[in-house]
Amino acid sequence: MNISMLIIVLLYEAVTILGVGWWLSKRESHAATEGDFALGGRSLPVGVVAATMALTVLGTAHILGVFEMVWGVGAAAVWFSIAHVLLLVVVCYSTGLWVRRMGVSTVPELLEKLYGKGIRTLVSCVMAGVIFGILTIETQGLGIIINAMTGWGIANGAIVGGILGIFYVVIAGMKEVGWINLINAIVMYIGLILATLFLALRLPGGNFDSVADHFTSQDMSHMLSIFGNSQILLTFSLGVVVAVLFSQSVNQMLLQAAMSAQNEKTIKKALWIAAPVNGLFGVFAVVIGLTAMTIPEFAELGPKQAATQMLVEYLPPWLGALLLASFLAAILSTFAMTALSPATIFSIDIYKALYNPEANEEQVTKVTRITIVVLAVTAIAVASFLPPILAAMTWLFAWLIPVFFIIIYAMFWQRSHQAAVTTLLVVWLLNFVWSFTAISENLGLLGNNAIMASLVSLLLGGVCNFVFKGKPAYFSLSAVEA
């Protein structure tokens, strides 16, 4: 157990979380207004919005998930990061602007404006469940990082990480998460760049040539190419891009940052910071993951622990502590948003919309905080099952793909309640069948849940909108005037 490293990492997290919470409490002395806790009063500046967007989708999947996936697809794992750069472009120039312009607090609330309360309730239940699934994966990531420092086991590490995550978000809500994200993004890149340089110096020749030679000598050169081979390109790479682009662009956990921005111009400017911060990280993660595969004593630990253990043992203690603290911080950032966003959905779309329409901001905040704690504790228990990280992510993403398409149809074509419900229910049913039966085997591209969900959502949604007539599209002149 590396006690000194653990103390440094935990001290960094405690000082950051408590320090920012104290600063915000002094800075924000006014009475609570609508959206203060969940949306930061819709006042977050460019740097905070950019860091929050970048780190919200840069958690366990980007760090430990890429480390793990490298073992299967090699450098092609970087497509997970490329997909998120494309995602941020879509959010910052379309869906993020729409939710900010319409003044909604949740994506299900947006759907009520487009289709009515029934679809709002239906999607809020499914979306909250999907985000909770992502929360369990982020909790697993916290456990892996803490295990690398302590040897306590991933399940025990998840308990410590989950407790940290709860404090991360319950003190001051969205504002605290946003400002801590800005600090963490800076620290993470300083540590990542230094760690990559030090890691190269520890290898034969003082560079990464030995890593390339290892795969070339074993006739595995495709592991060094971001395109992999034809099978990897057409299944993993394409599937990841489709899954990320068509699901996360309407996911509450990412759009909540856009809802919290000062204005639409803030969201557009945030892209130029968020995209590089998120996209470049994948390059470093792939290099670290490939390196761990070539060193026998770490390779034998397997894909979940090899890279993190290599960083602990190969780097100087101070740098290892800095890097693991930044990794833990990045995962905590995503953990915070994946706890806050379903809690926001519950408190606004379920509690306030269905049970207590007269609830004030203090009551909504109290329900949100309680829900965060309940979700986090449950996620800690579920995290011990340890599913493959990226595989679990892409499966979860597929559930939100039809939501993307019914929003697009409502914005630009028409708003047909029957067409939307039919599309949602059929795609969700097929996603369940694809996951838990053998029907998807030997279907090639169609065997991928995300690609299947995208094609069915596009085609079925189009047919249903021809068959079922609805109200004018939101962006039609008559609808906007109304």
Protein Blocks (a to p, Z undefined) as FASTA:
>chain_A
ZZklmmmmmmmmmmmmmmmmmmmmmmmmcccdehklmnooopacfklmmmmmmmmmmcfk
lmmmmmmmmmmnommlmmmmmmmmmmmmmmmmmmmmmmmmnopabfklmmmmmnojklmm
mmmmmmmmmmmmmmmmmmmmmmmmmmmmnonojklmmmmmmmmmmmmmmmnommlmmmmm
mmmmmmmmmmmmmmmmmmmmmpghhiaklmmmmmmmnopmkmmpcklpmklmmmmmmmmm
mmmmmmmmmgfklmmmmmmpmblmlmmmmmmmmmmmmmmmmmmmmmmmmmmmmmmklmmn
ojklmmmmmmmmmpcfklmmmmmmmmmmmmmmmmmmmmmmmmmmmmmmmmmmmmmmmbcf
klmmmmmmmmmmmmmmmmmmmmmnopafklmmmmmmmmmmmmmmmmmmmmmmcccfklmm
mmmmmmmmmmmmmmmmcklgonljmmpmklmmmmmmmmmmmmmmmmpgcdddfkbmklmm
ZZ
